[in-house]
């Protein structure tokens, strides 16, 4: 079929689809731990560099390059060993022990240490150059991943940078999917309003570039409705507060929370999260034991039903408790220009040069006039809406787990999608609900890549890293030697 379609064909043993940080981490592990040459690996992506999407989402959601992200010191996508941590690197670079002292006393006497976005992106850039990432990159939009008669897979992609798309195919043994999220997620009422009114100015998603909102707030007093209670919502609220405090805007902030958290909550007394003023607080996406403690071991032992129950217990929307942000919030509440409503959107319609939002709250309906709505409810993780994943679910033997994502085993192989001697692996957000919870994090992507490479080694297609080769590899990393 590929030949009859006139599609040029090339052979590569291992193909990773996506080209974001998940693909970069996989290529890093294959090059260092697996010992594969660049000629054996192909990254198929429409991205020019692996941090492109992450940087866009971070900066659009109000994390500037010199702001700190929600990731701990040892989660280094550029360093498979995790040592030295970001805290150690920052201490050496700035010649100060402050980052080390913060790690020592966190989180009781200080906030969790987290790295700055700029340091993360620069370190990924250095490592990408060291492993010759761009020698492995093939630009294109992946159209299909299909099993091949005789084993292995075809990956069909199209380069659309020219006027006419150029289709190519890769014949491979193994495929790795790290495609991230399907797209932005909107509340249905907000999405319907945008499409019906063709208004992408007054109703925006926090992950979109919405700098025009903050610029408009500087011109005259306005009201902003913020929807969502996670880390992105807290960053947006922080930006709105800074605009008022530092630039003298007279913005009124109305924060709409579907679930209002007033205090500690959780099924077990020993595992309760703190909560206050509507927010559920947790340092990272999940308890830290999911990445290497008892919770990680427990999730591997559980059957699908029991695992789904634990996911419901430890999941949910959370944000990090940060001392400076708490001080800002106390100021905003005390002066009366920030308020929280526990409710949901029912309708949204234009009102002059602004909006009228109809909300459903505890004691009935409520109408609020606003100038802008910022939707911080997140990204769309529906795997059926992704072109490649949806096709695999329909025609490639893949199936969904209890949380509606791709069903993978402990080695992150997609169940039901094997093809002879070949395997289809998936990591990242598309695999949430499997034996490992922290998939959509830097450290989660690294743990998953390690499991995949170990499985490829067990199958005899790459080497297995031992103590001596690991130490030698770390020395090459520390001295910046290209591999």
N, C-alpha and C positions, 0 to 999 in steps of 0.2 A: 504493500500500500504506500509506503514511504517512497519507494523507488518510482512507482507509477505516478505519484504526485509531483515528481521532479524535484524533490526536496534534497538539497545537499546533505550528506551524512558523514559524521565523524565518530570515532570510537574513543571513549574515555571510561576507565573502570568505575570511577565514582563521580557523581554529579550532585551538587547541592543547589537547590532551587530557592531563590529569595534574594540573596545578596545583601541582607542586612547583617546585624550583629550576630544573629544565630548562625548564618552561613560562614561568617568570618571566624567565629569560635570553632566551628566544625573543621574548617580548613586549617586553622592553627593547630588543633589536636592531631589531625591527619599528618601534617607536615612534621610536627615535633615528636609526638608519641608514636604515631604509626610509621614514621619514616618514609612516607610516600613522596615521590618527586612531584613537581608542579605539573608535569606532563600527564600524571595519572588522575588529576583532580580538575574538575571544571565547575566554576560558579556561574550560574545563569541568572542574570538580573537586569532590570532596567535602571538600576542605581549606578551612579558613577563611583561611589565609595561606600563602604559598609555602614558608616554612621550617619548617612544622609537622612534617612527617615527618622531615626531617633533624635537627631539634632533638631529637625524641623518640629517634631511633636513636643520636644522639651521646651524650645524657645517660644513656640506659640502658646504653650500652657504656662508661660510666665516664669520659666527657669532660665535666667540669663546665663551667659557663658561663665561668669564668675560666681554664680549661685551654687549652692550645694544641692545634690540630687538625693533621692531616697535609696541609698545603697551603702552597704557597710564597707569598712576599710579593706577587708580581704577579698571582696568581690571584684576581681580585676580581669575583665575579658581579654586584656592584652597579655596576661601572665598566667599560664596554666598551673603554676605552683602557688600563686597567691602571696608570694613573699619576694621582695618586701611589699607590705601593704601600702595602700594609698597614704595612710597616716605616716608611715615611716618615710616614704618618698617625699611627702610634703615637709616633714621635719628636716630632712637632709637639704632639700631645695631651699627652704627659707631659714635654715640654721636656727631652729627654735624647737624646744621640747613641748610646746603647747599641744600639738596634735597627739603626741604620745601620752601626755597627761590626761587628755580628754578620753582617749581609749581606756586608760587605766581606771578612771572613775565613772565611766558611763554605765548605765543611764541614770544612776542614783544622784550623783552630784553634778552631772553635766548631761547635755543632750548627746544622743548617739553621734559619734563621728561619722560624717559622710563626705565624700570627695566633691570637689568642684567640677562642674560640667566640662570646663575647658581642659582640666587635667585628664579627665577620662577620654575625651576625644583626641587629644594630642598623643596619649599613650597608645590608643588603638591605631592611629596613623603610623606611629613608629613601628609597631609590631607588624602591621600590614606590609610596610616596605621591607621589613626584615625577612618575612616569609615569602616575599614576591607575590603578594596577593593578586596584583593586576596582571601577572602572567597567567593566572588561572581564570580570570574574569572574561566571560562572553556576554556582551550586551544584548538584551532581548526580553520581550514579554513571553513568559511561558504559557503556552496554549493548552498543552495536554501532557500528561505522564501516563503512558500505557504499557501494559505488560507485553513482552515480546515472545512470539512463538520460539521455543527453544530455551527460554530463560532470559532473565534480565529485563530491561525496559528501554523504551524510546522516550526521549524528552524532546518535544517539538516546541520551538520558540520562534518568535517573529521580531526582527529588528525594525522598529517603526520610526527611526530617526530621519529616514529619507522620505521622499514624497510617497513612494510605494513600499509597503512592507516586504521585507526579505525573510523568507522562512528557512529555517535550518532544523536539523534533527541531530540528536546525540544518541548513539547506541551505547548503553552502559550496563554494568553488572548491578550496581547499587545506586539508589536515589535517596537523597536526604531533603526533606521539605522543612523549610524555616520561613514560612510566608507571612508570619505575623498576623495582624488583624485584617478583616475584610474591608473595613473603612470606618468612617465616623458613625457614632450612634447618637440618634436624637430621640427625645420623647416624641411619640406619635403626633401629639397635638402641635408641637413646634415644627416638626417636619412637614405636616400638612399645611401649616400656615406659610412656611417658606415657599413651598411648591405652588400653592394656590395664589399667593400674592406676589410671587417672584421677588421676595424680599430677603436678601441675604446680607442686608446691612444692619437691620435692627435686631434680628435673631441670629445668633452665631453659636458655633460650637467652640469650646475652649481650646480644642486642638487645631482649629483653623487660625490663620493669621487674622487677628481682630484688633490690631493696633489702632484702627480708626475709632474704636469705642473710647479708648483712653484719651485720644486727641479731642474728641467731641466733648468729653466731660470737662475739659479745661476751659471751654468757651462760656458755659452758663450752668446754673444748677440743674441737675438731672437725676433721675432715679434709675437704678439698675437692679434687675431681678437676676439672682444667681440660683441655679438649680443644681443640686448634687452635694454630697457630703464627704467626698474622698480627698485625696491629696491634691488633685487638680483644682477642686473647688477652693481648698484652703489657700492655694497659691494665687488664684484669681482674686479672692477676697483680700489677701495680703497686698496685692498690687493696687486694688481700689483704695485700700486704707492708706498706702504710701502716697498715692496721688493726692489724697485729701490732706495728709499731714505735711508733705514736702512741697507740694505745688499749689496748695490753697484751693483745690476744687471744693465744691459744695455738694458733693454726690451723696444721695441717700441710697443705702444698700439694703435690699430686702432679700434675705436668704431663705429659699424654700427647700425644706427637707422632708422627704417622704417618711423617713424614720427618724424620730427624735430620740436621741440617747441622753438620758439624764444622769446616769451613774454607772457604776460597774455592772457588767453584764457577762453572762456565760453560763453554761450548764454546770460546770464543776467549779467549786470554790478555788481550787488551785490553778485554774486556767481562765480566770475572768479578766476581761479587758476593761481598762478604765474608760469612762465616758463622762462627758460634761458639756452642757450648753448645746446639745444636739449632735455632737461629734462622738464617734467611737475612735479611741486612740490606740495606736499600735505602731511601734517603731518601723516595722517593715511589713511587706504584704502579708506575711504569715509569721507565726512564732518561729524563732530561729532554729528550733529543733527539727523543722522539716528538711533542712539542708544537710543535716549530718548528725542528728540526735535520735532520741527515742521515738519521736513522732515519724521520722523518716522510716525507721525500722518497722514501726507498727503499720504504717500505710502499705508497706510491701507485703505484709502478712495477711491483710484483710481481703475478704471477697468483695465483689463489686458493690453489693447493697450496703454492707457495713462501711465501705470506703466512702460511698456517697453521703452517708450520715455524718461521718467525720468532716467531710468537706463543708456540709451545711453548718456544722458547729464552729469550725475555725475560719470559715469564709466571711463574706460581707465587706461592706465598704468601710475603710478606715483611713485615717490620716495620722501623720506623725505629730507628737506633742513637742512643740518647739518653744522655748522660753520667750524669745523675742516676739514670736507671733502671738503668744498668749498675752503679752503686755500690750500689743497693738489692739487685740480684740477687746481687752478690758477698757481701753481708752475709747474705742468706737462705741461700745455699749453704754458706757457712762455718759457720753455726750449725746446719745440718742439718735445717731445717724446710721446705726447698724441694728437691724432687728431680724429675728428668726421666726419663720412661720412653719408649723408642722402641717403639711398638706400636699396636695397634688394639683397639677394643672388640669383644668377641664376644657378651657377654650382660650383662644387668643385671636384678637381682631384689631385692625387699625383704629387709631383714635387721633385724628389730626396728623401731626408729625411724629406721633408716638404710638403706643400700644395700650390696649386694655386687656389685662389678663384676668381670667375668671379662675379662681382657685377653689378647691374643695378642702375645707379645714374641719376641725373637730366639731365645731358648733354650726356647721352649715356652709353656705357659699360666701365668697368674698371677692370683690373686684378691686384691682389695683391698677392704677395708671403708671406705666413705666416708659422709659425712652429706649432701653435696650434689655434684651434677655440673653444671658450667657449660660448655655447648657453645658454642664460639666459632668454629665452622666456617663462619659467614657467612650470606648471604642466598640465597634461591632465585632463580636467574636463568633458569629454564626457561620460554621464551616460549610453549610449547605449553600451559602450565598457566594462563596469563593469559587471562581471558575475551575481551578485545578482540583481543589479538594472536593467540590461538589461532583465533578466528573468521576473522581476515584470512588466516591461513595456509591454512585450509580452504576459504574461499569468496571471499576478496578478491584472489587472485592473488599474494599475498606468498609468499616462500620463504625458507628458512634458508641461512645461510652455513656454512663449514666448521667453525665452532665451535658450531653449533646456535643461533645468534641470527638476528635479521632481516638479510637480505642487502640492503645499501644501497650506492649508488654514492658518488662523491666529493662530491656535493652533499647526501648523506644522504637522497636519495629512495629509497623502498623499491622494489626492482626487481620488476617485474611487477604493481604495484598502481596504475599511472597510470589516470586516468579522464578521457579527452577532454582538455580544457584544464586539468584539475586534476591535482595531484600530492599524493602521500602521503609525508610526511617522517617520519623517526624519529631521535631522538638519545638518548644516555644508555646505560645498561647493556645494553639490549635489542639494541644494534647492535655489541657487541664482536665482533671478527673481521673487520671491514671494512677499508677503506683507511686508517683513522685509529685507532691503538690506544688513546689516552688518553681514551676517551669518557666514562668514569664518574668525572670529576673536574670541579672548578669550571672550570678553564681549558679542558678538553675540551668542556664544554657551551657555552662561549663561542665556541670555534673552530667547532664544529658549527653554532651559530646564525648565525655570520657566513657560512658556506658556504651555508646555506639562504636567507638574505636576499639574498645575491648571486645565487643561482639565481632567486629570485622577481623580482629586478630584471632579470635577463637575459630573463625571460619577459614583462617590461613591466608588472608589476603593482605595483611600488613604485619609489621612486627609488633611485639608486645614490649612496652617500655619497662626496664628493670631499674633497680636503684642506681647503678653506675651510669647507665645511659641517661637517666633522669637528671643526675647531678651534672653530667657533661652538658646536657641540654640547657640546664639553668645557667651554667657558666657562660654559654654562648649567648643566652638571652641577656644576662647581666652586662656583658661586654658589647652588646649590640651587633654581634656577628651575624651576617646574612646566612641563611640556609637555603 
